[in-house]
Amino acid sequence: MLYFNLDYIAVRYNCQVKNNVFGKNLRELRRTYGYTQRYMAEFLGIAQPSYIRYENGSAEPNFDNLVRIAELFDVSADFLLGRADI
């Protein structure tokens, strides 16, 4: 299993994880699709409080979960990270 530090990716590619662009995009997509935080946590195989931390910016998904989220919503990881529009 691969793990990437999103802070490193943010610095390397000059995106704004620190401003919680990822969490805001994730929350907006989840609500648009009508998914609950509980559903998302189960889909990712993590505890609900862990998922909630993704949305509020206090935790970051590992690379595998970032890819799973992007695939679920049919968006790029760049979009999730605030580097590109849909």
C-alpha positions in Angstrom: 0.0 0.0 0.0 1.4 3.4 -0.9 1.1 6.4 1.4 1.6 10.0 0.2 1.8 13.0 2.4 -0.6 15.6 0.9 1.3 18.4 2.5 4.3 17.3 0.4 2.1 17.2 -2.7 0.7 20.6 -1.9 4.2 22.1 -1.6 5.5 20.3 -4.6 2.6 21.3 -6.8 1.7 24.6 -5.1 -1.9 23.7 -4.2 -3.8 24.7 -1.1 -4.4 21.7 1.1 -3.6 23.9 4.1 -6.6 26.1 3.2 -8.7 23.0 3.2 -9.5 23.1 -0.5 -9.5 19.3 -0.5 -12.0 19.2 2.4 -14.3 21.8 0.8 -14.3 20.0 -2.5 -14.9 16.6 -0.8 -17.8 18.0 1.2 -19.4 19.6 -1.8 -19.1 16.5 -3.9 -20.5 14.3 -1.1 -23.5 16.5 -0.6 -24.1 16.8 -4.4 -24.2 13.0 -4.7 -26.3 12.7 -1.6 -23.9 10.6 0.4 -23.6 10.7 4.1 -20.4 10.9 6.0 -21.1 7.5 7.4 -21.5 6.1 3.8 -18.2 7.6 2.8 -16.4 6.2 5.8 -17.7 2.7 5.1 -16.8 3.1 1.4 -13.3 4.0 2.3 -13.0 1.4 5.1 -12.3 3.9 7.8 -14.0 5.1 10.9 -16.5 8.0 10.5 -14.6 10.4 12.8 -11.5 9.8 10.5 -13.6 10.7 7.4 -14.9 13.8 9.2 -11.3 14.9 9.8 -10.8 14.7 6.0 -13.6 17.2 5.5 -12.5 19.6 8.2 -8.9 19.5 7.2 -7.4 18.0 10.3 -6.4 14.7 8.5 -5.5 13.6 5.0 -6.4 10.5 3.1 -3.6 8.1 2.1 -3.0 7.8 -1.7 -5.3 4.7 -2.1 -8.2 6.5 -0.5 -7.5 9.7 -2.5 -7.7 7.6 -5.7 -10.9 5.8 -4.5 -12.6 9.2 -3.7 -11.6 10.6 -7.2 -13.0 7.5 -8.9 -16.2 7.5 -6.9 -17.0 11.1 -7.9 -15.5 10.7 -11.4 -13.1 13.7 -10.8 -9.3 13.9 -10.9 -7.1 14.0 -7.8 -6.0 17.4 -9.1 -9.6 18.7 -8.8 -9.9 17.3 -5.2 -6.6 19.0 -4.3 -7.7 22.3 -5.8 -5.4 22.3 -8.8 -8.0 22.0 -11.6 -11.7 22.6 -12.3 -14.0 19.8 -13.2 
